[in-house]
Amino acid sequence: MRNRLRELRAARRWSQADLADRCQVSRQAINAIETGRYDPSLPLAFTLADVFGLKIEDIFQPDRDGEPTGQ
């Protein structure tokens, strides 16, 4: 799953630790989500969306491996 977490966090000038505190998770969890090593649980995805004032689908998009590009 792709996400815009790093972009959204950087636009607010928050560190990973700042975002982690707001979501009550570890900085390592935020790093793992940003780098694509971990997909958040649904409750955490809702928390992240709430912190940014967005819908989940505004932050997270499914990978479309195998689909033709440009369509």
SVG drawing of the C-alpha trace seen along z (x, -y; Angstrom):
<svg xmlns="http://www.w3.org/2000/svg" viewBox="-13 -23 25 31">
<polyline fill="none" stroke="black" stroke-width="0.4" points="0.0,0.0 1.3,-3.4 0.8,-6.4 1.3,-10.2 2.2,-10.1 5.7,-11.6 4.5,-14.3 1.6,-15.3 3.8,-15.1 6.5,-17.3 4.0,-19.9 3.1,-20.4 6.8,-20.4 6.2,-17.5 8.9,-15.0 8.1,-11.3 8.1,-11.5 5.5,-14.3 3.2,-12.3 3.7,-9.2 2.8,-11.1 -0.4,-12.4 -1.3,-8.8 -0.1,-7.1 2.3,-4.8 6.1,-4.5 8.2,-6.6 9.4,-3.3 5.8,-2.5 5.5,-5.8 8.8,-5.2 7.7,-1.6 4.4,-2.9 6.1,-5.8 8.7,-3.4 6.1,-0.9 7.4,1.9 4.2,2.0 0.5,1.3 -1.3,-0.2 -4.3,1.5 -7.6,0.1 -8.0,-1.7 -4.5,-3.3 -5.4,-4.3 -8.5,-6.1 -6.4,-7.8 -3.9,-9.0 -6.7,-10.3 -8.3,-12.1 -5.0,-13.7 -4.6,-15.1 -8.3,-15.9 -8.6,-13.7 -10.3,-10.5 -8.3,-7.3 -8.3,-7.1 -6.7,-10.6 -3.7,-9.1 -3.5,-5.5 -3.8,-4.1 -3.6,-0.4 -0.6,0.7 -1.7,1.4 1.1,3.9 0.4,5.6 -2.0,3.0 -1.1,1.1 0.1,-2.4 -1.3,-5.6 -4.9,-4.3"/>
</svg>
